[in-house]
């Protein structure tokens, strides 16, 4: 897969997580606070982060490398 294709796939997954877990319809800035800022419950954030981590594992990313960030 080319880098451009991989970036497009990643963008699709990020938008899906934002929509499904955070109820955010678009990640495009629209220039209005009422459209660009969202109230999100911590459980929704936890679910989105969990989904992103699981997708990373499914895509073959090393699940131990995150420890380097802590």
PyMOL Python script that loads the backbone (N, CA, C, O; Angstrom):
from pymol import cmd

cmd.read_pdbstr("""\
ATOM      1  N   UNK A   1       0.850  -1.175   0.000  1.00  0.00           N
ATOM      2  CA  UNK A   1       0.000   0.000   0.000  1.00  0.00           C
ATOM      3  C   UNK A   1       0.896   1.238   0.000  1.00  0.00           C
ATOM      4  O   UNK A   1       1.868   1.310   0.751  1.00  0.00           O
ATOM      5  N   UNK A   2       0.566   2.192  -0.832  1.00  0.00           N
ATOM      6  CA  UNK A   2       1.355   3.413  -0.894  1.00  0.00           C
ATOM      7  C   UNK A   2       1.102   4.263   0.342  1.00  0.00           C
ATOM      8  O   UNK A   2       0.115   4.076   1.054  1.00  0.00           O
ATOM      9  N   UNK A   3       2.002   5.190   0.580  1.00  0.00           N
ATOM     10  CA  UNK A   3       1.853   6.083   1.727  1.00  0.00           C
ATOM     11  C   UNK A   3       0.573   6.893   1.620  1.00  0.00           C
ATOM     12  O   UNK A   3      -0.129   7.070   2.616  1.00  0.00           O
ATOM     13  N   UNK A   4       0.253   7.391   0.420  1.00  0.00           N
ATOM     14  CA  UNK A   4      -0.977   8.165   0.241  1.00  0.00           C
ATOM     15  C   UNK A   4      -2.209   7.325   0.547  1.00  0.00           C
ATOM     16  O   UNK A   4      -3.143   7.804   1.189  1.00  0.00           O
ATOM     17  N   UNK A   5      -2.216   6.082   0.095  1.00  0.00           N
ATOM     18  CA  UNK A   5      -3.351   5.192   0.361  1.00  0.00           C
ATOM     19  C   UNK A   5      -3.454   4.887   1.849  1.00  0.00           C
ATOM     20  O   UNK A   5      -4.551   4.838   2.405  1.00  0.00           O
ATOM     21  N   UNK A   6      -2.321   4.683   2.485  1.00  0.00           N
ATOM     22  CA  UNK A   6      -2.318   4.406   3.925  1.00  0.00           C
ATOM     23  C   UNK A   6      -2.843   5.610   4.698  1.00  0.00           C
ATOM     24  O   UNK A   6      -3.605   5.453   5.652  1.00  0.00           O
ATOM     25  N   UNK A   7      -2.437   6.808   4.292  1.00  0.00           N
ATOM     26  CA  UNK A   7      -2.928   8.029   4.943  1.00  0.00           C
ATOM     27  C   UNK A   7      -4.431   8.186   4.762  1.00  0.00           C
ATOM     28  O   UNK A   7      -5.132   8.572   5.697  1.00  0.00           O
ATOM     29  N   UNK A   8      -4.929   7.888   3.567  1.00  0.00           N
ATOM     30  CA  UNK A   8      -6.380   7.962   3.321  1.00  0.00           C
ATOM     31  C   UNK A   8      -7.123   6.953   4.185  1.00  0.00           C
ATOM     32  O   UNK A   8      -8.160   7.270   4.769  1.00  0.00           O
ATOM     33  N   UNK A   9      -6.587   5.730   4.267  1.00  0.00           N
ATOM     34  CA  UNK A   9      -7.221   4.704   5.100  1.00  0.00           C
ATOM     35  C   UNK A   9      -7.235   5.126   6.566  1.00  0.00           C
ATOM     36  O   UNK A   9      -8.241   4.956   7.254  1.00  0.00           O
ATOM     37  N   UNK A  10      -6.127   5.672   7.039  1.00  0.00           N
ATOM     38  CA  UNK A  10      -6.056   6.127   8.423  1.00  0.00           C
ATOM     39  C   UNK A  10      -7.056   7.245   8.675  1.00  0.00           C
ATOM     40  O   UNK A  10      -7.719   7.266   9.712  1.00  0.00           O
ATOM     41  N   UNK A  11      -7.168   8.176   7.727  1.00  0.00           N
ATOM     42  CA  UNK A  11      -8.125   9.280   7.863  1.00  0.00           C
ATOM     43  C   UNK A  11      -9.557   8.745   7.935  1.00  0.00           C
ATOM     44  O   UNK A  11     -10.363   9.241   8.723  1.00  0.00           O
ATOM     45  N   UNK A  12      -9.872   7.751   7.130  1.00  0.00           N
ATOM     46  CA  UNK A  12     -11.210   7.138   7.171  1.00  0.00           C
ATOM     47  C   UNK A  12     -11.470   6.520   8.535  1.00  0.00           C
ATOM     48  O   UNK A  12     -12.552   6.687   9.097  1.00  0.00           O
ATOM     49  N   UNK A  13     -10.487   5.809   9.069  1.00  0.00           N
ATOM     50  CA  UNK A  13     -10.655   5.185  10.386  1.00  0.00           C
ATOM     51  C   UNK A  13     -10.812   6.228  11.488  1.00  0.00           C
ATOM     52  O   UNK A  13     -11.635   6.056  12.387  1.00  0.00           O
ATOM     53  N   UNK A  14     -10.045   7.291  11.431  1.00  0.00           N
ATOM     54  CA  UNK A  14     -10.154   8.352  12.427  1.00  0.00           C
ATOM     55  C   UNK A  14     -11.537   9.000  12.372  1.00  0.00           C
ATOM     56  O   UNK A  14     -12.161   9.243  13.404  1.00  0.00           O
ATOM     57  N   UNK A  15     -12.011   9.277  11.144  1.00  0.00           N
ATOM     58  CA  UNK A  15     -13.347   9.875  11.010  1.00  0.00           C
ATOM     59  C   UNK A  15     -14.424   8.919  11.503  1.00  0.00           C
ATOM     60  O   UNK A  15     -15.408   9.355  12.099  1.00  0.00           O
ATOM     61  N   UNK A  16     -14.254   7.619  11.262  1.00  0.00           N
ATOM     62  CA  UNK A  16     -15.233   6.631  11.732  1.00  0.00           C
ATOM     63  C   UNK A  16     -15.276   6.621  13.260  1.00  0.00           C
ATOM     64  O   UNK A  16     -16.357   6.613  13.849  1.00  0.00           O
ATOM     65  N   UNK A  17     -14.108   6.620  13.903  1.00  0.00           N
ATOM     66  CA  UNK A  17     -14.057   6.636  15.366  1.00  0.00           C
ATOM     67  C   UNK A  17     -14.716   7.900  15.905  1.00  0.00           C
ATOM     68  O   UNK A  17     -15.489   7.831  16.861  1.00  0.00           O
ATOM     69  N   UNK A  18     -14.425   9.049  15.311  1.00  0.00           N
ATOM     70  CA  UNK A  18     -15.025  10.308  15.759  1.00  0.00           C
ATOM     71  C   UNK A  18     -16.542  10.255  15.640  1.00  0.00           C
ATOM     72  O   UNK A  18     -17.255  10.726  16.526  1.00  0.00           O
ATOM     73  N   UNK A  19     -17.029   9.687  14.555  1.00  0.00           N
ATOM     74  CA  UNK A  19     -18.477   9.616  14.338  1.00  0.00           C
ATOM     75  C   UNK A  19     -19.132   8.608  15.275  1.00  0.00           C
ATOM     76  O   UNK A  19     -20.120   8.926  15.938  1.00  0.00           O
ATOM     77  N   UNK A  20     -18.594   7.408  15.331  1.00  0.00           N
ATOM     78  CA  UNK A  20     -19.216   6.322  16.096  1.00  0.00           C
ATOM     79  C   UNK A  20     -19.084   6.493  17.601  1.00  0.00           C
ATOM     80  O   UNK A  20     -20.022   6.186  18.335  1.00  0.00           O
ATOM     81  N   UNK A  21     -17.957   6.968  18.069  1.00  0.00           N
ATOM     82  CA  UNK A  21     -17.708   7.012  19.509  1.00  0.00           C
ATOM     83  C   UNK A  21     -17.911   8.385  20.129  1.00  0.00           C
ATOM     84  O   UNK A  21     -18.199   8.493  21.321  1.00  0.00           O
ATOM     85  N   UNK A  22     -17.761   9.441  19.323  1.00  0.00           N
ATOM     86  CA  UNK A  22     -17.838  10.789  19.879  1.00  0.00           C
ATOM     87  C   UNK A  22     -19.011  11.594  19.329  1.00  0.00           C
ATOM     88  O   UNK A  22     -19.236  12.735  19.734  1.00  0.00           O
ATOM     89  N   UNK A  23     -19.757  10.990  18.400  1.00  0.00           N
ATOM     90  CA  UNK A  23     -20.905  11.658  17.762  1.00  0.00           C
ATOM     91  C   UNK A  23     -20.499  12.965  17.086  1.00  0.00           C
ATOM     92  O   UNK A  23     -21.242  13.946  17.108  1.00  0.00           O
ATOM     93  N   UNK A  24     -19.321  12.965  16.490  1.00  0.00           N
ATOM     94  CA  UNK A  24     -18.825  14.123  15.752  1.00  0.00           C
ATOM     95  C   UNK A  24     -18.965  13.811  14.269  1.00  0.00           C
ATOM     96  O   UNK A  24     -18.367  12.859  13.767  1.00  0.00           O
ATOM     97  N   UNK A  25     -19.754  14.614  13.574  1.00  0.00           N
ATOM     98  CA  UNK A  25     -20.084  14.307  12.173  1.00  0.00           C
ATOM     99  C   UNK A  25     -18.957  14.630  11.199  1.00  0.00           C
ATOM    100  O   UNK A  25     -18.856  14.000  10.146  1.00  0.00           O
ATOM    101  N   UNK A  26     -18.114  15.595  11.528  1.00  0.00           N
ATOM    102  CA  UNK A  26     -17.012  15.944  10.644  1.00  0.00           C
ATOM    103  C   UNK A  26     -15.825  16.417  11.465  1.00  0.00           C
ATOM    104  O   UNK A  26     -15.996  16.979  12.547  1.00  0.00           O
ATOM    105  N   UNK A  27     -14.637  16.193  10.957  1.00  0.00           N
ATOM    106  CA  UNK A  27     -13.441  16.682  11.613  1.00  0.00           C
ATOM    107  C   UNK A  27     -12.872  17.903  10.892  1.00  0.00           C
ATOM    108  O   UNK A  27     -11.759  18.343  11.183  1.00  0.00           O
ATOM    109  N   UNK A  28     -13.636  18.438   9.962  1.00  0.00           N
ATOM    110  CA  UNK A  28     -13.245  19.659   9.262  1.00  0.00           C
ATOM    111  C   UNK A  28     -13.612  20.871  10.115  1.00  0.00           C
ATOM    112  O   UNK A  28     -14.735  20.969  10.609  1.00  0.00           O
ATOM    113  N   UNK A  29     -12.670  21.787  10.284  1.00  0.00           N
ATOM    114  CA  UNK A  29     -12.964  23.028  11.002  1.00  0.00           C
ATOM    115  C   UNK A  29     -13.938  23.848  10.166  1.00  0.00           C
ATOM    116  O   UNK A  29     -13.740  24.036   8.965  1.00  0.00           O
ATOM    117  N   UNK A  30     -14.990  24.333  10.815  1.00  0.00           N
ATOM    118  CA  UNK A  30     -16.015  25.083  10.090  1.00  0.00           C
ATOM    119  C   UNK A  30     -16.058  26.558  10.476  1.00  0.00           C
ATOM    120  O   UNK A  30     -16.903  27.306   9.984  1.00  0.00           O
ATOM    121  N   UNK A  31     -15.150  26.974  11.355  1.00  0.00           N
ATOM    122  CA  UNK A  31     -15.009  28.390  11.655  1.00  0.00           C
ATOM    123  C   UNK A  31     -16.017  28.979  12.627  1.00  0.00           C
ATOM    124  O   UNK A  31     -16.125  30.200  12.747  1.00  0.00           O
ATOM    125  N   UNK A  32     -16.750  28.127  13.318  1.00  0.00           N
ATOM    126  CA  UNK A  32     -17.700  28.612  14.331  1.00  0.00           C
ATOM    127  C   UNK A  32     -17.555  27.737  15.560  1.00  0.00           C
ATOM    128  O   UNK A  32     -17.550  26.510  15.469  1.00  0.00           O
ATOM    129  N   UNK A  33     -17.436  28.381  16.712  1.00  0.00           N
ATOM    130  CA  UNK A  33     -17.275  27.626  17.948  1.00  0.00           C
ATOM    131  C   UNK A  33     -18.397  26.616  18.154  1.00  0.00           C
ATOM    132  O   UNK A  33     -18.153  25.499  18.611  1.00  0.00           O
ATOM    133  N   UNK A  34     -19.616  27.002  17.820  1.00  0.00           N
ATOM    134  CA  UNK A  34     -20.754  26.110  18.048  1.00  0.00           C
ATOM    135  C   UNK A  34     -20.672  24.859  17.171  1.00  0.00           C
ATOM    136  O   UNK A  34     -21.306  23.850  17.481  1.00  0.00           O
ATOM    137  N   UNK A  35     -19.913  24.909  16.096  1.00  0.00           N
ATOM    138  CA  UNK A  35     -19.752  23.752  15.216  1.00  0.00           C
ATOM    139  C   UNK A  35     -18.441  23.014  15.443  1.00  0.00           C
ATOM    140  O   UNK A  35     -18.355  21.811  15.193  1.00  0.00           O
ATOM    141  N   UNK A  36     -17.422  23.721  15.914  1.00  0.00           N
ATOM    142  CA  UNK A  36     -16.088  23.137  16.010  1.00  0.00           C
ATOM    143  C   UNK A  36     -15.717  22.598  17.393  1.00  0.00           C
ATOM    144  O   UNK A  36     -14.754  21.841  17.515  1.00  0.00           O
ATOM    145  N   UNK A  37     -16.459  22.973  18.428  1.00  0.00           N
ATOM    146  CA  UNK A  37     -16.195  22.474  19.769  1.00  0.00           C
ATOM    147  C   UNK A  37     -17.341  21.566  20.194  1.00  0.00           C
ATOM    148  O   UNK A  37     -18.504  21.841  19.896  1.00  0.00           O
ATOM    149  N   UNK A  38     -17.006  20.476  20.896  1.00  0.00           N
ATOM    150  CA  UNK A  38     -18.004  19.471  21.264  1.00  0.00           C
ATOM    151  C   UNK A  38     -17.876  19.113  22.736  1.00  0.00           C
ATOM    152  O   UNK A  38     -16.770  18.994  23.262  1.00  0.00           O
ATOM    153  N   UNK A  39     -19.018  18.941  23.397  1.00  0.00           N
ATOM    154  CA  UNK A  39     -19.036  18.392  24.749  1.00  0.00           C
ATOM    155  C   UNK A  39     -19.039  16.885  24.612  1.00  0.00           C
ATOM    156  O   UNK A  39     -19.939  16.310  24.000  1.00  0.00           O
ATOM    157  N   UNK A  40     -18.033  16.247  25.182  1.00  0.00           N
ATOM    158  CA  UNK A  40     -17.895  14.790  25.055  1.00  0.00           C
ATOM    159  C   UNK A  40     -17.670  14.215  26.445  1.00  0.00           C
ATOM    160  O   UNK A  40     -16.803  14.674  27.189  1.00  0.00           O
ATOM    161  N   UNK A  41     -18.453  13.216  26.782  1.00  0.00           N
ATOM    162  CA  UNK A  41     -18.332  12.547  28.072  1.00  0.00           C
ATOM    163  C   UNK A  41     -17.052  11.714  28.100  1.00  0.00           C
ATOM    164  O   UNK A  41     -16.623  11.190  27.072  1.00  0.00           O
ATOM    165  N   UNK A  42     -16.449  11.595  29.278  1.00  0.00           N
ATOM    166  CA  UNK A  42     -15.200  10.842  29.396  1.00  0.00           C
ATOM    167  C   UNK A  42     -15.349   9.389  28.955  1.00  0.00           C
ATOM    168  O   UNK A  42     -14.393   8.810  28.438  1.00  0.00           O
ATOM    169  N   UNK A  43     -16.514   8.790  29.144  1.00  0.00           N
ATOM    170  CA  UNK A  43     -16.717   7.414  28.690  1.00  0.00           C
ATOM    171  C   UNK A  43     -16.655   7.313  27.170  1.00  0.00           C
ATOM    172  O   UNK A  43     -16.172   6.316  26.634  1.00  0.00           O
ATOM    173  N   UNK A  44     -17.141   8.344  26.471  1.00  0.00           N
ATOM    174  CA  UNK A  44     -17.049   8.356  25.017  1.00  0.00           C
ATOM    175  C   UNK A  44     -15.597   8.499  24.566  1.00  0.00           C
ATOM    176  O   UNK A  44     -15.179   7.872  23.593  1.00  0.00           O
ATOM    177  N   UNK A  45     -14.836   9.322  25.274  1.00  0.00           N
ATOM    178  CA  UNK A  45     -13.416   9.479  24.951  1.00  0.00           C
ATOM    179  C   UNK A  45     -12.687   8.165  25.186  1.00  0.00           C
ATOM    180  O   UNK A  45     -11.870   7.746  24.367  1.00  0.00           O
ATOM    181  N   UNK A  46     -12.982   7.521  26.303  1.00  0.00           N
ATOM    182  CA  UNK A  46     -12.366   6.226  26.607  1.00  0.00           C
ATOM    183  C   UNK A  46     -12.682   5.215  25.506  1.00  0.00           C
ATOM    184  O   UNK A  46     -11.799   4.475  25.072  1.00  0.00           O
ATOM    185  N   UNK A  47     -13.931   5.181  25.057  1.00  0.00           N
ATOM    186  CA  UNK A  47     -14.320   4.259  23.997  1.00  0.00           C
ATOM    187  C   UNK A  47     -13.598   4.540  22.685  1.00  0.00           C
ATOM    188  O   UNK A  47     -13.192   3.614  21.982  1.00  0.00           O
ATOM    189  N   UNK A  48     -13.438   5.821  22.360  1.00  0.00           N
ATOM    190  CA  UNK A  48     -12.735   6.194  21.129  1.00  0.00           C
ATOM    191  C   UNK A  48     -11.264   5.808  21.202  1.00  0.00           C
ATOM    192  O   UNK A  48     -10.704   5.293  20.234  1.00  0.00           O
ATOM    193  N   UNK A  49     -10.641   6.055  22.343  1.00  0.00           N
ATOM    194  CA  UNK A  49      -9.233   5.685  22.500  1.00  0.00           C
ATOM    195  C   UNK A  49      -9.055   4.173  22.463  1.00  0.00           C
ATOM    196  O   UNK A  49      -8.090   3.671  21.888  1.00  0.00           O
ATOM    197  N   UNK A  50      -9.973   3.461  23.069  1.00  0.00           N
ATOM    198  CA  UNK A  50      -9.923   1.995  23.060  1.00  0.00           C
ATOM    199  C   UNK A  50     -10.060   1.476  21.616  1.00  0.00           C
ATOM    200  O   UNK A  50      -9.326   0.578  21.202  1.00  0.00           O
ATOM    201  N   UNK A  51     -10.991   2.042  20.871  1.00  0.00           N
ATOM    202  CA  UNK A  51     -11.182   1.633  19.474  1.00  0.00           C
ATOM    203  C   UNK A  51      -9.925   1.916  18.657  1.00  0.00           C
ATOM    204  O   UNK A  51      -9.518   1.087  17.844  1.00  0.00           O
ATOM    205  N   UNK A  52      -9.310   3.074  18.866  1.00  0.00           N
ATOM    206  CA  UNK A  52      -8.090   3.415  18.129  1.00  0.00           C
ATOM    207  C   UNK A  52      -6.955   2.454  18.474  1.00  0.00           C
ATOM    208  O   UNK A  52      -6.203   2.038  17.593  1.00  0.00           O
ATOM    209  N   UNK A  53      -6.830   2.105  19.746  1.00  0.00           N
ATOM    210  CA  UNK A  53      -5.789   1.167  20.169  1.00  0.00           C
ATOM    211  C   UNK A  53      -6.022  -0.208  19.543  1.00  0.00           C
ATOM    212  O   UNK A  53      -5.087  -0.833  19.042  1.00  0.00           O
ATOM    213  N   UNK A  54      -7.267  -0.674  19.573  1.00  0.00           N
ATOM    214  CA  UNK A  54      -7.580  -1.972  18.988  1.00  0.00           C
ATOM    215  C   UNK A  54      -7.310  -1.986  17.484  1.00  0.00           C
ATOM    216  O   UNK A  54      -6.775  -2.963  16.959  1.00  0.00           O
ATOM    217  N   UNK A  55      -7.673  -0.919  16.797  1.00  0.00           N
ATOM    218  CA  UNK A  55      -7.387  -0.844  15.364  1.00  0.00           C
ATOM    219  C   UNK A  55      -5.890  -0.875  15.100  1.00  0.00           C
ATOM    220  O   UNK A  55      -5.440  -1.510  14.146  1.00  0.00           O
ATOM    221  N   UNK A  56      -5.117  -0.198  15.935  1.00  0.00           N
ATOM    222  CA  UNK A  56      -3.670  -0.240  15.797  1.00  0.00           C
ATOM    223  C   UNK A  56      -3.127  -1.644  15.955  1.00  0.00           C
ATOM    224  O   UNK A  56      -2.235  -2.054  15.213  1.00  0.00           O
ATOM    225  N   UNK A  57      -3.657  -2.380  16.911  1.00  0.00           N
ATOM    226  CA  UNK A  57      -3.234  -3.765  17.102  1.00  0.00           C
ATOM    227  C   UNK A  57      -3.618  -4.615  15.907  1.00  0.00           C
ATOM    228  O   UNK A  57      -2.820  -5.433  15.450  1.00  0.00           O
ATOM    229  N   UNK A  58      -4.821  -4.438  15.396  1.00  0.00           N
ATOM    230  CA  UNK A  58      -5.275  -5.216  14.243  1.00  0.00           C
ATOM    231  C   UNK A  58      -4.446  -4.908  13.002  1.00  0.00           C
ATOM    232  O   UNK A  58      -4.274  -5.766  12.136  1.00  0.00           O
ATOM    233  N   UNK A  59      -3.931  -3.677  12.918  1.00  0.00           N
ATOM    234  CA  UNK A  59      -3.128  -3.288  11.768  1.00  0.00           C
ATOM    235  C   UNK A  59      -1.676  -3.735  11.929  1.00  0.00           C
ATOM    236  O   UNK A  59      -0.836  -3.459  11.073  1.00  0.00           O
ATOM    237  N   UNK A  60      -1.391  -4.424  13.028  1.00  0.00           N
ATOM    238  CA  UNK A  60      -0.071  -4.996  13.215  1.00  0.00           C
ATOM    239  C   UNK A  60       0.922  -4.091  13.901  1.00  0.00           C
ATOM    240  O   UNK A  60       2.123  -4.356  13.863  1.00  0.00           O
ATOM    241  N   UNK A  61       0.450  -3.027  14.530  1.00  0.00           N
ATOM    242  CA  UNK A  61       1.365  -2.170  15.264  1.00  0.00           C
ATOM    243  C   UNK A  61       1.771  -2.865  16.551  1.00  0.00           C
ATOM    244  O   UNK A  61       0.970  -3.587  17.145  1.00  0.00           O
ATOM    245  N   UNK A  62       2.970  -2.661  16.975  1.00  0.00           N
ATOM    246  CA  UNK A  62       3.494  -3.287  18.175  1.00  0.00           C
ATOM    247  C   UNK A  62       2.799  -2.745  19.414  1.00  0.00           C
ATOM    248  O   UNK A  62       2.914  -1.561  19.731  1.00  0.00           O
ATOM    249  N   UNK A  63       2.082  -3.608  20.107  1.00  0.00           N
ATOM    250  CA  UNK A  63       1.292  -3.159  21.258  1.00  0.00           C
ATOM    251  C   UNK A  63       2.158  -2.782  22.453  1.00  0.00           C
ATOM    252  O   UNK A  63       1.650  -2.189  23.404  1.00  0.00           O
ATOM    253  N   UNK A  64       3.455  -3.106  22.436  1.00  0.00           N
ATOM    254  CA  UNK A  64       4.307  -2.723  23.563  1.00  0.00           C
ATOM    255  C   UNK A  64       4.993  -1.389  23.320  1.00  0.00           C
ATOM    256  O   UNK A  64       5.521  -0.803  24.265  1.00  0.00           O
ATOM    257  N   UNK A  65       5.005  -0.886  22.094  1.00  0.00           N
ATOM    258  CA  UNK A  65       5.735   0.348  21.810  1.00  0.00           C
ATOM    259  C   UNK A  65       5.109   1.560  22.492  1.00  0.00           C
ATOM    260  O   UNK A  65       5.784   2.572  22.682  1.00  0.00           O
ATOM    261  N   UNK A  66       3.838   1.477  22.861  1.00  0.00           N
ATOM    262  CA  UNK A  66       3.192   2.607  23.527  1.00  0.00           C
ATOM    263  C   UNK A  66       3.839   2.892  24.874  1.00  0.00           C
ATOM    264  O   UNK A  66       3.771   4.018  25.367  1.00  0.00           O
ATOM    265  N   UNK A  67       4.462   1.893  25.471  1.00  0.00           N
ATOM    266  CA  UNK A  67       5.097   2.087  26.783  1.00  0.00           C
ATOM    267  C   UNK A  67       6.209   3.124  26.709  1.00  0.00           C
ATOM    268  O   UNK A  67       6.517   3.768  27.712  1.00  0.00           O
ATOM    269  N   UNK A  68       6.815   3.297  25.541  1.00  0.00           N
ATOM    270  CA  UNK A  68       7.866   4.284  25.379  1.00  0.00           C
ATOM    271  C   UNK A  68       7.329   5.708  25.581  1.00  0.00           C
ATOM    272  O   UNK A  68       8.090   6.626  25.889  1.00  0.00           O
ATOM    273  N   UNK A  69       6.027   5.882  25.407  1.00  0.00           N
ATOM    274  CA  UNK A  69       5.415   7.201  25.546  1.00  0.00           C
ATOM    275  C   UNK A  69       5.094   7.548  26.986  1.00  0.00           C
ATOM    276  O   UNK A  69       4.870   8.716  27.303  1.00  0.00           O
ATOM    277  N   UNK A  70       5.068   6.561  27.859  1.00  0.00           N
ATOM    278  CA  UNK A  70       4.679   6.792  29.253  1.00  0.00           C
ATOM    279  C   UNK A  70       5.837   7.290  30.088  1.00  0.00           C
ATOM    280  O   UNK A  70       5.676   7.533  31.284  1.00  0.00           O
TER     281      UNK A  70
END
""", "prot")
cmd.dss("prot")
cmd.show_as("cartoon", "prot")
cmd.util.cbc("prot")
cmd.orient("prot")
